[in-house]
């Protein structure tokens, strides 16, 4: 997970460092979409997680799992969200859900010795 965070931060910095206004605006819009609003942050992150699983973006799934853990999503809530992703996305999402469970376990259980 540390490597994921390092790579993501480095590449975001490089991408944003290009100085393109449209890219900067999109990143800002993405950040603002998950801020507290009529829906709380927890709900928004779960929505992002389900959408990412349905769209089969493993990086996005990992990012949203990390955000969900930070806002207190429980294992039962994750599993319920994974079920929604499976129903909406179909069996093609199963490999992504497998990786999602692995990442969730890594975050919730910590490093294994």
Secondary structure, DSSP 8 states (H G I E B T S, - for coil): -HHHHHHHHHHHHHHHTT--HHHHHHHHHHHHHTSSSSS-HHHHHHHHHHHHHHHT-HHHHHHHHHHHHHTT--HHHHHHHHHHHHHHH-GGGHHHHHHHHHHHHHHHH----
